[in-house]
């Protein structure tokens, strides 16, 4: 094999599953959990340079570790700048085209580490390598937990004091209770701030039409994420036509062909996704530009992420042509993290340019060791746990 310049070949990939706990229980129509389990990906080049990534999970964290373990041999000895060739070999010869969702969730963690390395080698932040800044800052939402009235009021007031303009809450579990919560939120935040809701596909078309028409008239909803099932796009089209609601698509963006189909058929106005849906930063930017040309806007998604994935998302939203406001995060919910840096969305809605090379983040080795020990002792944090 011809030597890569400056020994930029991949020498080792280490996998570190970690548990990070939340300050609030996250509840929705599909999830009830006290934290998240992620897999950290540490890629070391032959020249000793290290890059870090984070692989997120859906139902099972162990599946992602197993997928990453199976993918590892495809990368060893390959040049860090030949990521597309490795992805092609992995996809075809590795058979991962037959398991695209799992493959993308896992591969996105390695892809992140490779971009971290390429940025460090170039001495530039990742957003400079994917087209450069399209905006000076990115604006995030305030994630409201499903809790009691007093705590919900306190959260709304906290969000206002910190300058947040977009407030987000899950629905789809108890209609009457959720309506009371939404009225309380509107009372607290006033008419000038946005309320965004996510039903996680919990409603039927008749229920979605009935509920959304009432809530739009009496409360004012900026957008609804995933009101009905996505597999049959006619359901989304029906809700959109009969309510006039701005619809955000999240579920259903499982990999590139799904994203392309939805962009083309246009059952909504916003695409809410991240690299782990489509597998890599380059693919997400391709979909961002494609959707931009078709009149969509995009919102960075999270289904739980640590600081590494948050930084990667920030790079992408700085560079995306059609990024909206109210991007998703769980920074304010986490009791700890695996990085030394503070995540701005935990305390403020706006996050500006990242200037350091690569991801631009420093790893906290002690926090990683503690989170890994938690995983070893207790196993992964389940997607759905008993309260």
C-alpha positions, 0 to 999 in steps of 0.5 A, a space after each residue: 500500500 502506498 504511504 499516505 502523506 504525513 502518515 495520515 493513515 488510520 492506525 486504531 479505532 477505539 470504542 467507548 460506550 458511556 452513560 450520561 444522566 439527565 436532570 429531568 426525565 425525558 418523556 414523549 409518546 415513544 420514550 421515557 428515559 433518565 439519560 442517554 448511552 452513546 458510543 465515543 469513537 477515538 480514531 488515532 492516525 499513524 502520526 499519533 494525531 487523535 480525532 473524536 466522534 460520537 455515535 448516537 443510538 435509537 433502541 439499543 446501544 449495544 447494536 451500535 457498538 457491534 456495528 462499529 466493531 464490524 466496521 472497524 477493519 475497513 478503516 485500519 490502514 486507510 488514509 483519513 482523507 479517503 473517507 468516501 472510498 472507505 464508505 463505498 467499500 463498507 457499504 457494498 463489500 461490508 453489506 451495510 446497504 442492507 442495514 442502512 439505518 444502523 449503518 448510518 447511526 454507527 458510521 456517523 460517529 466515525 465520520 465525525 472523528 475523521 472530520 475532526 482529524 481533517 480539520 486538525 490537519 488543515 488547521 481549520 474548523 470543520 465548517 470551513 471545510 464544508 463550505 464556510 459560514 453562511 451565518 454568524 450564529 445559530 439559534 437553539 430552542 428551550 426544551 421544556 420537560 413534561 412536568 407539573 404546572 409550577 415547574 413548567 412556569 419556572 422553566 418558561 420564566 428561565 427561558 425568557 430570562 435567558 433570551 430564548 425565542 423558541 420553546 419546545 415540548 412533547 405531546 401525543 400522550 394526554 391531550 387534555 393535560 397537554 392543552 393545559 400545559 400549552 395554555 400555561 406556556 403561552 400565558 408565560 411566554 406571551 404572544 411574541 415567542 414561538 411554541 413548537 410541539 412534537 407528537 412523534 407520530 402519535 395521532 391519527 389524521 382525524 385527531 391531528 386535524 381536530 387538535 391542531 385546528 383548535 390549538 392553532 386558533 386558541 393557543 398559537 402553534 408555530 409548527 408541529 413535528 411528526 403529527 401522524 405516521 410518515 410511511 404513507 406520506 398522504 397522511 402528512 399531506 392530508 393534515 397539512 391541507 386540512 389544518 394549514 399547520 407548518 409541519 416538521 418532518 423527522 421520523 422518516 428521514 432514515 437515510 438518503 433515499 428517504 430524505 430525497 423522496 420527502 424533499 421531492 414530495 413535500 409533505 411539510 416545510 421543515 426537515 429535522 435531521 442530523 448526520 446520524 440519519 444520513 450517515 455523514 456530514 457530507 451527505 447531510 450538506 448535500 441534502 441541505 442544499 437539495 432541500 434549499 433549492 426546493 424551498 425547505 428549511 432545516 432544523 438540527 435534530 437531536 434524540 439525545 446527544 453529548 458535546 461532541 455531536 452538539 459541536 458537529 451539529 453547530 458546524 453543520 448549521 453554521 454552513 447549511 444554506 437553509 438553517 432555521 432557528 430553534 435547533 434541538 439540543 439536550 445540553 441543558 438537561 445533562 448532569 455531565 458531559 464528556 468534553 471540557 467546554 461548556 455547551 452554549 445552548 445550555 444557557 443561551 439560545 445563540 451559539 456563534 462561530 467555532 474557531 479552533 481546528 476540527 471539532 474545536 472541542 477539548 475532551 474531558 478524560 476523567 468524565 469519560 472514564 466515569 461515564 464508561 464505568 457507569 456503563 460497565 457497572 449498570 449497562 446502557 440506559 434504556 430507551 424506555 424505563 419505569 419511572 
